[in-house]
Amino acid sequence: MRRVRLLDEAANEATGSAAWYESQRTGLGADFARAIDAALDLLEEEIVPLTVIPGRHGNRVKRLMLKRFPYDVVVTESRDEIVVVAFAHQSRRPGYWKARLRA
């Protein structure tokens, strides 16, 4: 089993999005946080196939789409770990996270 590591920027996105959802409706932020935790568990257990994100980065960048919320968990994979690059909204600022691939 590979370890799952979150970039600081991705962790901050998850926290910020959860806070925004909570401001919209009490309890919705907690629901979002649970969806993120469930997605991270799936990544850790490697029990769901990830979808390749098309682009110039080849097959290196993949995503796991959240079911209830319009977010992708954007990841890169290596032999030893899965790195969460972003928790990206599916219709806002497409590809903003690409600069993080060079980090």
N, C-alpha and C positions, 0 to 999 in steps of 0.2 A: 504494500500500500504506500503510495506517495503522500508526502505531506502537502498540505494546502497552506499557502502563505498569501497574505493580503498586503498589497502596497498601501502605504499610509493614506494616499489620496483616495483609494477605493474605500477604505474603512471610513474616512471622513464623509464620502458621498453617501454611504449607507446610513450613517448617523444623521446627516443633514436631511436626507429624504424621509427617514422615519419621523424626524421632528416636524417636517412639513406636513406629512400625512396626519400626525397627531393634532396639529393645529387646525386641520380641516374637519376632523371628527374624532372625538375621544375614543381611544382604543384602536384606531386605524394604524397609528404609528407602531403599536405593539404587534399588530397583524403583519405589517411590513417587515418588522424585525424578525418575526418568526419565519416568514417566507425566505428571508435572507439566510437565517440559520439552517433551514431545511435544505436550501440550495447548496450551502457549504457542506452539509452532511452528505448530500448526493455526490458532490465532487470528491470528498474524502473517501467515500466507499467505492467510487468509480463504477456505479451501477447504472448510469445513464450515459448514452452516447452524446457527445458534444457536437454541435454544428459548426462547421468551418465558416468563418466570416470571409467572404470573398474580398480580394484586394491584392495588393502587391506584396503582402507578407506571406504568401504561399499558404500552406496548411498549418502555419505556426499559431495563428490566433483563432480561438474558438469561443463559442458562447453556450450558455445555458439560459434559456428563457424562463422567467418566472411566469407562473400560470395566472395568478390573480392581479398582478401589478405589471404595468408596461415597462419592464426593465429587463436588460440582459446582464448576466454575469459574464464579463469578458475575461478570458483567461489565456495564458500561454502555458504550454506543457514542456517539461523536460523529462528525462528519465527518472529523476529523483523527486521532482515536485511539480505542483500545479500552482501557478502564480495568478492571483486575482488582480487584474489590471484595473478594472472599473466595474461599478454598478451603474450601467449606462441606461438612461431613459431611451426608449425605442424611437422617439420622434423628436427629441431635442438635441441639438448640437451633434449631429452625426460625425463620428470619427474623431471627436476631440481628444480621446484617450490615446491616439496613435503616438503622440510624443512620448508617452510613458513607456513605449516598447524599447526605446533607446536607453532608458535608465537602467 
